[in-house]
Amino acid sequence: MKRSATTPSGGSAWSPLREKVFRTLWLAQFVSNVGGWMQTVGAQWLLVGHGAAMVSLVQVAAGLPVLLLALPAGVLADLVDRRRLLIGMQVAMAAVTVVLAVLALTGVLGPWSLLLLTFLLGCLTALNGPAWQALQPGLVPREQLRQASALGAVNMNVARALGPALGGALVAAAGVGWTFAVNAASFLGILLVLLLWRPVSQAPSRGQEREQALAALRAGGRYVRSAPGVRRILLRSALFVPGAAALWALLPVAAAQRLGLGSAGYGVLLGAVGLGAVLGAGALPRLGARLGATGMLALAGTLTAGALVVVAVTSEAVLAGAVLALAGAAWIWGLSTLSAALQLELPNWVRARAVAFYLLVFQGGNALGALVWGQLAQHAGLTAALTVSAGLLVSGVFSLRRLPLLDGRVDPSLSDAWPEPRLTVEPAPQDGPVLVTVDYRVAGADASAFVRAMADVEASRRRTGAVSWGLYRDAAESDRFIEVLTVASWAEHCAQHHERYTGIDREFERTAREFVLSEPVVTHAVTARERAVEQSVHVASSGTAGA
């Protein structure tokens, strides 16, 4: 099956909003995002007098927890009920924000207590993120994932426009503390929707065993290492996000120092970003179909770099607002392209864990980028920091020629084409490691093509759970090839059969077996231990049985 992140399908840019649950959650998330941006403006404006480095630490404190918690959060979201996890996170985030509001309104919130509580809120956001993003693809048809990703970015950026404007006005009228109070109330919408929503639960697949946390983390890491498309998405994120982070980290400083604006004027600048985001989302389906995923990333990087240069040198607020509108559209295009490409690649069993790796790169790059640019602005000046970040983005654009997004064959739907092994003794789930061998007969003329095809099979085996893999040719019988793989436990091998074997895995195996003369012979063996030798298994099966 051929499908790429750029496949134009799924109707207009707004089609996902026809889905009731997606629409309701989207609106509730918008209210929460507005509250979050109001709080961000309040927090940053509270620290403007303490220098550029201190202002940038707000973004660092909010994003740095992802580096610590993204991967455990991804494991958690794949192992527990995501809806219940999200409910718990909304309650906890609201509680922390209430504390911020009380401290601010009573006049005892200092810079470091603000950063500490922002860091705590960032920890909860990090635990919330993988579950939230993994939930989204189940709310819309697969062909609308690109539009859904764009709408998620529009949600954030329109909130980025409206929230700061409201936050700036609220700071001017009533003080910083009320921005925290409004944000605390904004969590109630998502919480209410999640409490009322009753998703259809799915019964566990036959043979399915719940993974242990550490084993699940290792499985997620193996998947990412063995998925070239996912690795390339992570690389492109690492080359785009840190440079773009300079705009969001230093814009308050540019507004105050270079453009001479107050908090309300800063909110208007972010309003221009939101307007550009909305216009960019509307243009995304047609533009994406014309340029492709790699072209969209090149356009996003180029426009963002240009906006950084203009903001670095201009003292005209109108010109800055115009280029920030372009930056808003570019951010939507870059973010949606990367997010949709990732979601189209992922099977459900590892979705939250792979999203966690993406968030680790994305949010971590955002936080570390903000830290670097803040320090550079503090010691070398605002213009130097913005110019260097623009140069980093331009270098990323040039690298797209050699390192484009991989528009590969993607079919992450589960497949039942991997038959059950025929056993005389059923191992216990924790038994292992499991040794699997597959004996192939291949004509000499097809040997090279078979070996090349088995490279894709290797990646498939490793993605679905193999901790080691090898392909060997019999020195005595040149037409005999032996595939050998080990899996950590019998439970994980059962997961390969029931939960992890997808359409693309089936396609890779089918392609390799086109060169096979007869049906392969498969054996399964579980490590023999003295305490349970009688339960060791070695079963040979033939016919259409898979590994």
GULUM-704740 format. One record per residue (C-alpha): z, y, x. Coordinates in nm, 4 decimals, m for minus. Example, Ala and Ser with C-alpha at 12.3 -4.5 7.8 and 13.67 -1.06 7.14 Angstrom:
{pt {0.7800,m0.4500,1.2300}}
{pt {0.7140,m0.1060,1.3670}}
END
This chain:
{pt {0.0000,0.0000,0.0000}}
{pt {m0.0961,0.3382,0.1418}}
{pt {0.1211,0.6332,0.0558}}
{pt {0.2331,0.9298,0.2574}}
{pt {0.4675,1.2179,0.2192}}
{pt {0.1714,1.4315,0.1303}}
{pt {0.0335,1.2300,m0.1567}}
{pt {m0.0368,1.4798,m0.4331}}
{pt {0.0964,1.3356,m0.7531}}
{pt {0.3611,1.3818,m1.0143}}
{pt {0.2341,1.6900,m1.1987}}
{pt {0.3461,2.0482,m1.1470}}
{pt {0.6183,2.1813,m0.9207}}
{pt {0.8591,2.1887,m1.2150}}
{pt {0.7918,1.8389,m1.3589}}
{pt {1.1287,1.6860,m1.2523}}
{pt {1.3104,1.9335,m1.4778}}
{pt {1.1761,1.7399,m1.7772}}
{pt {1.4193,1.4606,m1.6859}}
{pt {1.7421,1.5377,m1.8730}}
{pt {1.9979,1.4157,m1.6186}}
{pt {1.8138,1.5729,m1.3260}}
{pt {1.7832,1.9010,m1.5168}}
{pt {2.1505,1.9102,m1.6150}}
{pt {2.2731,1.8298,m1.2653}}
{pt {2.0253,2.0774,m1.1180}}
{pt {2.1602,2.3579,m1.3355}}
{pt {2.5218,2.2646,m1.2595}}
{pt {2.4404,2.2511,m0.8893}}
{pt {2.2792,2.5947,m0.9157}}
{pt {2.6003,2.7426,m1.0564}}
{pt {2.7980,2.5779,m0.7766}}
{pt {2.5541,2.7001,m0.5110}}
{pt {2.5762,3.0556,m0.6428}}
{pt {2.9537,3.0335,m0.6105}}
{pt {2.9192,2.8915,m0.2610}}
{pt {2.6954,3.1743,m0.1434}}
{pt {2.9249,3.4335,m0.2993}}
{pt {3.2050,3.2838,m0.0925}}
{pt {2.9877,3.2781,0.2215}}
{pt {2.9114,3.6482,0.1872}}
{pt {3.2799,3.7217,0.1359}}
{pt {3.3803,3.5142,0.4379}}
{pt {3.1131,3.6588,0.6670}}
{pt {3.1799,4.0141,0.5569}}
{pt {3.5506,3.9624,0.6175}}
{pt {3.4646,3.8789,0.9803}}
{pt {3.1860,4.1313,1.0511}}
{pt {3.4305,4.3631,1.2270}}
{pt {3.5296,4.0828,1.4664}}
{pt {3.1843,4.0571,1.6313}}
{pt {2.8673,3.8472,1.6031}}
{pt {3.0229,3.5359,1.7572}}
{pt {3.3045,3.5310,1.5015}}
{pt {3.0615,3.5830,1.2111}}
{pt {2.8472,3.2916,1.3264}}
{pt {3.1567,3.0693,1.3365}}
{pt {3.1639,3.0690,0.9553}}
{pt {2.8390,2.8710,0.9552}}
{pt {2.9626,2.6572,1.2437}}
{pt {3.2885,2.5732,1.0620}}
{pt {3.0975,2.4825,0.7464}}
{pt {2.8338,2.2682,0.9209}}
{pt {3.0083,2.1122,1.2200}}
{pt {3.2017,1.8514,1.0138}}
{pt {2.8697,1.6796,0.9509}}
{pt {2.8665,1.5755,1.3158}}
{pt {3.1954,1.3953,1.2623}}
{pt {3.1620,1.2605,0.9108}}
{pt {2.7961,1.2212,0.8139}}
{pt {2.7633,0.8584,0.9237}}
{pt {3.0936,0.7367,0.7732}}
{pt {3.0033,0.9307,0.4570}}
{pt {2.6671,0.7523,0.4399}}
{pt {2.8349,0.4128,0.4705}}
{pt {3.0869,0.5090,0.2032}}
{pt {2.8121,0.6222,m0.0348}}
{pt {2.6234,0.2931,0.0074}}
{pt {2.9345,0.0793,m0.0510}}
{pt {3.1126,0.2506,m0.3425}}
{pt {3.0212,0.3928,m0.6817}}
{pt {2.8412,0.7164,m0.5928}}
{pt {2.9255,0.8875,m0.9202}}
{pt {3.2988,0.8311,m0.8744}}
{pt {3.2806,0.9433,m0.5129}}
{pt {3.1082,1.2654,m0.6173}}
{pt {3.3690,1.3316,m0.8856}}
{pt {3.6480,1.2978,m0.6306}}
{pt {3.4730,1.5307,m0.3864}}
{pt {3.4193,1.8006,m0.6502}}
{pt {3.7907,1.7972,m0.7347}}
{pt {3.8922,1.8160,m0.3685}}
{pt {3.6482,2.0969,m0.2854}}
{pt {3.7680,2.2992,m0.5831}}
{pt {4.1294,2.2557,m0.4680}}
{pt {4.0574,2.3840,m0.1154}}
{pt {3.8701,2.6832,m0.2549}}
{pt {4.1633,2.7654,m0.4825}}
{pt {4.3869,2.7795,m0.1736}}
{pt {4.1401,3.0166,m0.0055}}
{pt {4.1389,3.2404,m0.3118}}
{pt {4.5185,3.2539,m0.3360}}
{pt {4.5567,3.3378,0.0338}}
{pt {4.2901,3.6068,0.0174}}
{pt {4.4213,3.7655,m0.3012}}
{pt {4.7734,3.7797,m0.1610}}
{pt {4.6480,3.9417,0.1613}}
{pt {4.7542,3.6693,0.4058}}
{pt {4.4114,3.5184,0.4880}}
{pt {4.3378,3.5846,0.8540}}
{pt {4.0208,3.5016,1.0525}}
{pt {4.1441,3.1701,1.1925}}
{pt {4.3002,3.0471,0.8677}}
{pt {3.9705,3.1317,0.6970}}
{pt {3.7768,2.9293,0.9550}}
{pt {4.0224,2.6378,0.9313}}
{pt {3.9934,2.6152,0.5527}}
{pt {3.6158,2.6593,0.5778}}
{pt {3.6121,2.3655,0.8190}}
{pt {3.8142,2.1554,0.5730}}
{pt {3.5737,2.2477,0.2955}}
{pt {3.2898,2.1520,0.5299}}
{pt {3.4496,1.8093,0.5806}}
{pt {3.4533,1.7490,0.2061}}
{pt {3.0956,1.8743,0.1775}}
{pt {2.9949,1.6309,0.4533}}
{pt {3.1519,1.3420,0.2606}}
{pt {2.9728,1.4592,m0.0547}}
{pt {2.6268,1.5096,0.0962}}
{pt {2.4858,1.1572,0.1469}}
{pt {2.6026,1.0408,m0.1963}}
{pt {2.4505,1.3465,m0.3639}}
{pt {2.1136,1.3127,m0.1932}}
{pt {2.1008,0.9352,m0.2404}}
{pt {2.1645,0.9858,m0.6132}}
{pt {1.8675,1.2179,m0.6649}}
{pt {1.5722,0.9734,m0.6256}}
{pt {1.7028,0.7600,m0.9128}}
{pt {1.6840,1.0564,m1.1493}}
{pt {1.3078,1.1178,m1.1302}}
{pt {0.9924,0.9026,m1.1027}}
{pt {0.8968,0.8188,m0.7454}}
{pt {0.5775,1.0257,m0.7647}}
{pt {0.7894,1.3359,m0.8348}}
{pt {1.0132,1.3076,m0.5280}}
{pt {0.8294,1.5855,m0.3431}}
{pt {0.8747,1.8225,m0.6348}}
{pt {1.2381,1.7155,m0.6779}}
{pt {1.3036,1.7871,m0.3094}}
{pt {1.1376,2.1259,m0.3438}}
{pt {1.3449,2.2049,m0.6519}}
{pt {1.6585,2.1155,m0.4603}}
{pt {1.5585,2.3655,m0.1915}}
{pt {1.4650,2.6221,m0.4578}}
{pt {1.8072,2.5709,m0.6118}}
{pt {1.9758,2.6528,m0.2842}}
{pt {1.7529,2.9465,m0.1997}}
{pt {1.7568,3.1120,m0.5419}}
{pt {2.1336,3.0739,m0.5278}}
{pt {2.1105,3.2228,m0.1772}}
{pt {1.9364,3.5213,m0.3394}}
{pt {2.1587,3.5644,m0.6426}}
{pt {2.4904,3.4580,m0.4912}}
{pt {2.5008,3.7067,m0.2030}}
{pt {2.3903,3.9909,m0.4301}}
{pt {2.6684,3.9067,m0.6732}}
{pt {2.9068,3.8391,m0.3869}}
{pt {2.8300,4.1693,m0.2204}}
{pt {2.8827,4.3561,m0.5453}}
{pt {3.2060,4.1675,m0.6114}}
{pt {3.3359,4.2362,m0.2598}}
{pt {3.2623,4.6054,m0.3044}}
{pt {3.4211,4.6190,m0.6509}}
{pt {3.7215,4.3867,m0.6253}}
{pt {3.7580,4.2470,m0.2730}}
{pt {3.6776,3.9277,m0.0822}}
{pt {3.9392,3.7125,m0.2576}}
{pt {3.7543,3.7130,m0.5870}}
{pt {3.4459,3.5547,m0.4289}}
{pt {3.6640,3.2546,m0.3411}}
{pt {3.8061,3.2434,m0.6935}}
{pt {3.4591,3.2422,m0.8506}}
{pt {3.3495,2.9640,m0.6164}}
{pt {3.6504,2.7535,m0.7170}}
{pt {3.5482,2.7830,m1.0823}}
{pt {3.1840,2.6998,m1.0019}}
{pt {3.2702,2.3362,m0.9188}}
{pt {3.3634,2.2709,m1.2811}}
{pt {3.0018,2.2440,m1.3988}}
{pt {2.9046,1.9545,m1.1711}}
{pt {3.2379,1.7879,m1.2388}}
{pt {3.1837,1.8034,m1.6152}}
{pt {2.8281,1.6689,m1.5959}}
{pt {2.9362,1.3785,m1.3731}}
{pt {3.2269,1.2940,m1.6037}}
{pt {2.9998,1.2854,m1.9116}}
{pt {2.7117,1.1002,m1.7437}}
{pt {2.7084,0.7239,m1.7873}}
{pt {2.4410,0.5781,m1.5568}}
{pt {2.3142,0.2292,m1.6227}}
{pt {2.4976,m0.0010,m1.3835}}
{pt {2.3054,m0.2726,m1.2049}}
{pt {2.4439,m0.6217,m1.1634}}
{pt {2.4669,m0.7406,m0.8026}}
{pt {2.1801,m0.9511,m0.6796}}
{pt {2.2409,m1.3227,m0.6497}}
{pt {2.4032,m1.3978,m0.3192}}
{pt {2.4948,m1.0360,m0.2658}}
{pt {2.8185,m0.9758,m0.0779}}
{pt {2.9694,m0.6315,m0.0302}}
{pt {2.9257,m0.5241,0.3303}}
{pt {3.2185,m0.4378,0.5509}}
{pt {3.2212,m0.0738,0.6589}}
{pt {3.1622,m0.1335,1.0303}}
{pt {2.8894,m0.3887,0.9648}}
{pt {2.7265,m0.1482,0.7178}}
{pt {2.7296,0.1291,0.9780}}
{pt {2.5653,m0.0990,1.2342}}
{pt {2.3054,m0.2059,0.9768}}
{pt {2.2205,0.1577,0.9048}}
{pt {2.1805,0.2297,1.2751}}
{pt {1.9526,m0.0731,1.3205}}
{pt {1.7397,0.0411,1.0290}}
{pt {1.6886,0.3902,1.1677}}
{pt {1.6144,0.2610,1.5188}}
{pt {1.3506,0.0232,1.3803}}
{pt {1.1833,0.2654,1.1355}}
{pt {0.9310,0.4807,1.3287}}
{pt {0.8636,0.7046,1.0287}}
{pt {1.2325,0.7845,0.9851}}
{pt {1.2797,0.8478,1.3567}}
{pt {0.9904,1.0932,1.3573}}
{pt {1.1361,1.2804,1.0585}}
{pt {1.4646,1.3140,1.2455}}
{pt {1.2820,1.4426,1.5524}}
{pt {1.0886,1.7019,1.3531}}
{pt {1.4135,1.8177,1.1911}}
{pt {1.5716,1.8582,1.5337}}
{pt {1.2756,2.0714,1.6446}}
{pt {1.2775,2.2946,1.3341}}
{pt {1.6335,2.3473,1.2162}}
{pt {1.8167,2.4885,1.5235}}
{pt {1.5607,2.7654,1.5700}}
{pt {1.5550,2.8571,1.2012}}
{pt {1.9372,2.8609,1.1973}}
{pt {1.9321,3.1905,1.3864}}
{pt {1.8001,3.3715,1.0805}}
{pt {2.0836,3.2594,0.8538}}
{pt {2.3541,3.2936,1.1202}}
{pt {2.2595,3.6425,1.2439}}
{pt {2.1135,3.8082,0.9345}}
{pt {2.4510,3.9654,0.8397}}
{pt {2.4707,4.1185,1.1873}}
{pt {2.1103,4.2440,1.1686}}
{pt {2.1762,4.3930,0.8253}}
{pt {2.4834,4.5811,0.9465}}
{pt {2.3846,4.6808,1.3003}}
{pt {2.0060,4.7217,1.2983}}
{pt {1.9261,4.8043,0.9354}}
{pt {2.2459,4.9968,0.8589}}
{pt {2.3076,4.8130,0.5295}}
{pt {2.6329,4.7366,0.3520}}
{pt {2.7297,4.4155,0.1740}}
{pt {2.5136,4.4988,m0.1291}}
{pt {2.2116,4.5667,0.0926}}
{pt {2.2674,4.2369,0.2722}}
{pt {2.2668,4.0654,m0.0660}}
{pt {1.9327,4.2306,m0.1484}}
{pt {1.7830,4.0927,0.1746}}
{pt {1.8902,3.7434,0.0786}}
{pt {1.7447,3.8128,m0.2655}}
{pt {1.4083,3.8532,m0.0932}}
{pt {1.4590,3.5109,0.0662}}
{pt {1.5241,3.3601,m0.2775}}
{pt {1.2160,3.5242,m0.4287}}
{pt {1.0053,3.3814,m0.1504}}
{pt {1.1599,3.0395,m0.2110}}
{pt {1.0601,3.0417,m0.5775}}
{pt {0.7052,3.1504,m0.4987}}
{pt {0.6847,2.8956,m0.2185}}
{pt {0.7959,2.6128,m0.4463}}
{pt {0.5277,2.7026,m0.6980}}
{pt {0.2620,2.6858,m0.4281}}
{pt {0.3948,2.3655,m0.2698}}
{pt {0.1974,2.0925,m0.4569}}
{pt {m0.1452,2.2501,m0.4003}}
{pt {m0.0732,2.3769,m0.0499}}
{pt {0.0831,2.0462,0.0535}}
{pt {m0.2177,1.8518,m0.0730}}
{pt {m0.4479,2.0743,0.1321}}
{pt {m0.2536,2.0933,0.4597}}
{pt {m0.0668,1.7630,0.4654}}
{pt {0.2907,1.7127,0.5820}}
{pt {0.2260,1.8018,0.9452}}
{pt {0.0298,2.1127,0.8484}}
{pt {0.3110,2.2264,0.6199}}
{pt {0.5614,2.1934,0.9039}}
{pt {0.3330,2.3932,1.1336}}
{pt {0.2999,2.6693,0.8746}}
{pt {0.6752,2.6727,0.8076}}
{pt {0.7618,2.6973,1.1766}}
{pt {0.5059,2.9698,1.2437}}
{pt {0.6138,3.1895,0.9522}}
{pt {0.9839,3.1484,1.0328}}
{pt {0.9238,3.2406,1.3973}}
{pt {0.7302,3.5488,1.2880}}
{pt {1.0112,3.6527,1.0547}}
{pt {1.2649,3.6185,1.3370}}
{pt {1.0593,3.8438,1.5648}}
{pt {1.0181,4.1115,1.2971}}
{pt {1.3889,4.1103,1.2096}}
{pt {1.4649,4.1357,1.5819}}
{pt {1.2654,4.4579,1.6330}}
{pt {1.2455,4.6458,1.3020}}
{pt {1.4843,4.9010,1.1608}}
{pt {1.2950,4.9234,0.8305}}
{pt {1.4758,4.7432,0.5502}}
{pt {1.1618,4.7184,0.3329}}
{pt {0.9627,4.5472,0.6089}}
{pt {1.2554,4.3149,0.6804}}
{pt {1.2725,4.2218,0.3120}}
{pt {0.8998,4.1427,0.3038}}
{pt {0.9119,3.9088,0.6022}}
{pt {1.2296,3.7468,0.4692}}
{pt {1.0384,3.6574,0.1521}}
{pt {0.7863,3.4765,0.3734}}
{pt {1.0761,3.3106,0.5544}}
{pt {1.2133,3.1890,0.2187}}
{pt {0.8798,3.0263,0.1335}}
{pt {0.8571,2.8754,0.4840}}
{pt {1.2081,2.7325,0.4573}}
{pt {1.1178,2.5677,0.1254}}
{pt {0.8025,2.4174,0.2717}}
{pt {0.9734,2.2832,0.5819}}
{pt {1.2786,2.1527,0.4018}}
{pt {1.0852,1.9906,0.1169}}
{pt {0.8338,1.8286,0.3494}}
{pt {1.1043,1.6673,0.5619}}
{pt {1.3269,1.5646,0.2713}}
{pt {1.0472,1.4176,0.0593}}
{pt {0.9023,1.2296,0.3572}}
{pt {1.2443,1.0749,0.4174}}
{pt {1.3066,0.9766,0.0545}}
{pt {0.9622,0.8157,0.0287}}
{pt {1.0420,0.6003,0.3323}}
{pt {1.3788,0.4631,0.2257}}
{pt {1.4767,0.1514,0.0303}}
{pt {1.7821,0.1899,m0.1887}}
{pt {2.0104,m0.0441,0.0072}}
{pt {2.0247,0.1870,0.3091}}
{pt {1.9340,0.5187,0.1478}}
{pt {2.2672,0.6988,0.1866}}
{pt {2.3122,0.5795,0.5455}}
{pt {1.9660,0.6975,0.6497}}
{pt {2.0206,1.0265,0.4649}}
{pt {2.3450,1.0590,0.6633}}
{pt {2.1467,1.0413,0.9890}}
{pt {1.9155,1.3102,0.8516}}
{pt {2.2104,1.5286,0.7525}}
{pt {2.3632,1.4695,1.0943}}
{pt {2.0525,1.6115,1.2590}}
{pt {1.9874,1.8803,0.9981}}
{pt {2.3342,2.0202,0.9381}}
{pt {2.4482,1.9504,1.2922}}
{pt {2.1463,2.1357,1.4289}}
{pt {2.2205,2.4192,1.1906}}
{pt {2.5834,2.4424,1.3041}}
{pt {2.5156,2.4056,1.6765}}
{pt {2.2198,2.6421,1.6541}}
{pt {2.4371,2.9028,1.4833}}
{pt {2.6981,2.8649,1.7582}}
{pt {2.4403,2.9114,2.0358}}
{pt {2.2672,3.2072,1.8724}}
{pt {2.5982,3.3762,1.7929}}
{pt {2.7125,3.3495,2.1536}}
{pt {2.3743,3.4663,2.2828}}
{pt {2.3777,3.7663,2.0470}}
{pt {2.7305,3.8496,2.1561}}
{pt {2.6474,3.8497,2.5282}}
{pt {2.2726,3.9293,2.5475}}
{pt {2.2152,4.1208,2.2262}}
{pt {2.0769,4.0518,1.8801}}
{pt {1.7119,4.1056,1.9774}}
{pt {1.7318,3.8540,2.2618}}
{pt {1.8930,3.5868,2.0420}}
{pt {1.6353,3.6213,1.7632}}
{pt {1.3439,3.6279,2.0080}}
{pt {1.4566,3.3154,2.1935}}
{pt {1.5046,3.1278,1.8644}}
{pt {1.1517,3.2301,1.7605}}
{pt {1.0202,3.0917,2.0894}}
{pt {1.1959,2.7614,2.0209}}
{pt {1.0245,2.7367,1.6819}}
{pt {0.6842,2.8139,1.8302}}
{pt {0.7273,2.5402,2.0914}}
{pt {0.8104,2.3018,1.8067}}
{pt {0.4887,2.3992,1.6272}}
{pt {0.2821,2.3258,1.9386}}
{pt {0.4506,1.9865,1.9756}}
{pt {0.3173,1.8800,1.6338}}
{pt {m0.0186,1.7942,1.7900}}
{pt {0.1410,1.5132,1.9906}}
{pt {0.4346,1.4350,1.7630}}
{pt {0.3204,1.4700,1.4001}}
{pt {0.4966,1.3220,1.1016}}
{pt {0.3894,0.9607,1.0590}}
{pt {0.1959,0.9177,0.7347}}
{pt {0.2478,0.5418,0.7295}}
{pt {0.2310,0.2664,0.4730}}
{pt {0.5331,0.3004,0.2518}}
{pt {0.6522,0.0635,m0.0192}}
{pt {1.0341,0.0581,m0.0207}}
{pt {1.0575,m0.1269,m0.3539}}
{pt {1.2413,m0.4581,m0.3431}}
{pt {1.0310,m0.7704,m0.3172}}
{pt {1.1227,m1.1235,m0.4226}}
{pt {0.8498,m1.2807,m0.2118}}
{pt {1.0950,m1.4161,0.0489}}
{pt {1.1917,m1.7578,m0.0902}}
{pt {1.5380,m1.9075,m0.0644}}
{pt {1.6083,m2.1435,0.2263}}
{pt {1.6713,m2.5018,0.1153}}
{pt {2.0173,m2.5980,0.2412}}
{pt {2.2326,m2.9079,0.2362}}
{pt {2.5515,m2.7085,0.3079}}
{pt {2.6051,m2.3503,0.1915}}
{pt {2.7691,m2.1480,0.4698}}
{pt {3.0527,m1.9088,0.3916}}
{pt {2.9501,m1.5404,0.3809}}
{pt {3.1365,m1.4597,0.7024}}
{pt {2.9880,m1.7525,0.8979}}
{pt {2.7621,m1.6532,1.1833}}
{pt {2.5795,m1.5538,1.3851}}
{pt {2.2826,m1.7126,1.2086}}
{pt {1.9848,m1.8347,1.4102}}
{pt {1.6483,m1.8358,1.2305}}
{pt {1.3316,m1.9809,1.3823}}
{pt {0.9793,m1.9736,1.2391}}
{pt {0.7175,m2.2082,1.3856}}
{pt {0.3560,m2.0830,1.3601}}
{pt {0.0209,m2.2451,1.4458}}
{pt {m0.2417,m1.9902,1.5503}}
{pt {m0.5942,m2.0457,1.6781}}
{pt {m0.6492,m1.9300,2.0348}}
{pt {m0.9111,m1.6728,1.9338}}
{pt {m0.6600,m1.5062,1.6990}}
{pt {m0.3613,m1.5143,1.9341}}
{pt {m0.3844,m1.1516,2.0494}}
{pt {m0.4296,m1.0176,1.6957}}
{pt {m0.1371,m1.2303,1.5769}}
{pt {0.0931,m1.0960,1.8495}}
{pt {m0.0043,m0.7381,1.7613}}
{pt {0.0659,m0.8007,1.3915}}
{pt {0.4022,m0.9551,1.4757}}
{pt {0.5134,m0.6233,1.6293}}
{pt {0.5379,m0.4885,1.2746}}
{pt {0.7210,m0.8039,1.1675}}
{pt {0.9701,m0.7475,1.4493}}
{pt {1.0427,m0.3968,1.3225}}
{pt {1.0820,m0.5394,0.9716}}
{pt {1.3271,m0.8080,1.0843}}
{pt {1.5348,m0.5559,1.2789}}
{pt {1.5377,m0.3047,0.9918}}
{pt {1.6647,m0.5675,0.7513}}
{pt {1.9399,m0.7062,0.9744}}
{pt {1.8251,m0.8934,1.2845}}
{pt {2.0406,m0.8117,1.5876}}
{pt {1.7938,m0.9826,1.8231}}
{pt {1.4330,m1.0950,1.7936}}
{pt {1.1765,m1.2669,2.0098}}
{pt {0.8308,m1.4236,1.9873}}
{pt {0.7528,m1.7131,2.2215}}
{pt {0.4400,m1.9168,2.2971}}
{pt {0.4783,m2.2879,2.3634}}
{pt {0.3700,m2.3616,2.7215}}
{pt {0.2673,m2.7157,2.6243}}
{pt {0.0860,m2.6327,2.2974}}
{pt {m0.1031,m2.3030,2.3260}}
{pt {m0.1584,m2.2709,1.9497}}
{pt {0.2180,m2.2835,1.8772}}
{pt {0.4228,m1.9639,1.8504}}
{pt {0.7949,m1.9534,1.7763}}
{pt {0.9656,m1.6529,1.6209}}
{pt {1.3404,m1.6438,1.6905}}
{pt {1.5866,m1.4018,1.5361}}
{pt {1.9625,m1.3838,1.4998}}
{pt {2.1583,m1.2175,1.2193}}
{pt {2.5265,m1.1299,1.2442}}
{pt {2.6452,m1.3352,0.9452}}
{pt {2.5261,m1.5543,0.6609}}
{pt {2.6092,m1.2738,0.4155}}
{pt {2.3800,m1.0374,0.6021}}
{pt {2.1009,m1.2941,0.6109}}
{pt {2.1385,m1.3400,0.2347}}
{pt {2.1098,m0.9616,0.2056}}
{pt {1.7787,m0.9885,0.3914}}
{pt {1.6555,m1.2194,0.1154}}
{pt {1.7985,m1.0360,m0.1858}}
{pt {1.8537,m0.6672,m0.1115}}
{pt {1.6544,m0.5605,0.1920}}
{pt {1.3142,m0.7285,0.1772}}
{pt {1.0715,m0.4647,0.0492}}
{pt {0.7041,m0.4333,m0.0270}}
{pt {0.6185,m0.3029,0.3189}}
{pt {0.8058,m0.5942,0.4802}}
{pt {0.6050,m0.8333,0.2652}}
{pt {0.2827,m0.6590,0.3678}}
{pt {0.3642,m0.6850,0.7386}}
{pt {0.4391,m1.0565,0.7065}}
{pt {0.1266,m1.1193,0.4973}}
{pt {m0.0906,m0.9489,0.7612}}
{pt {0.0540,m1.1624,1.0422}}
{pt {0.0146,m1.4833,0.8437}}
{pt {m0.3571,m1.4227,0.7932}}
{pt {m0.3953,m1.5587,1.1463}}
{pt {m0.1824,m1.8699,1.0875}}
{pt {m0.3580,m2.2056,1.0522}}
{pt {m0.0913,m2.3795,0.8386}}
{pt {0.2285,m2.2926,0.6583}}
{pt {0.5030,m2.1991,0.9068}}
{pt {0.8093,m2.4210,0.9465}}
{pt {1.1395,m2.2348,0.9125}}
{pt {1.4839,m2.3408,1.0296}}
{pt {1.8245,m2.1831,0.9687}}
{pt {2.1271,m2.2608,1.1859}}
{pt {2.4802,m2.1232,1.1753}}
{pt {2.6951,m2.1134,1.4888}}
{pt {2.8875,m2.4405,1.5201}}
{pt {3.2595,m2.3847,1.5643}}
{pt {3.5159,m2.6506,1.6369}}
{pt {3.7183,m2.5703,1.3273}}
{pt {3.4212,m2.6177,1.0971}}
{pt {3.1567,m2.8223,1.2774}}
{pt {3.0963,m3.0278,0.9672}}
{pt {2.9795,m2.7165,0.7840}}
{pt {2.7184,m2.6112,1.0381}}
{pt {2.3691,m2.6057,0.8982}}
{pt {2.0312,m2.6778,1.0429}}
{pt {1.7657,m2.6976,0.7748}}
{pt {1.3944,m2.7226,0.8242}}
{pt {1.1743,m2.6132,0.5380}}
{pt {0.8019,m2.5754,0.5052}}
{pt {0.5529,m2.4456,0.2507}}
{pt {0.5795,m2.0763,0.1644}}
{pt {0.9411,m2.0354,0.2763}}
{pt {1.0175,m1.7163,0.4650}}
{pt {1.2539,m1.6584,0.7515}}
END
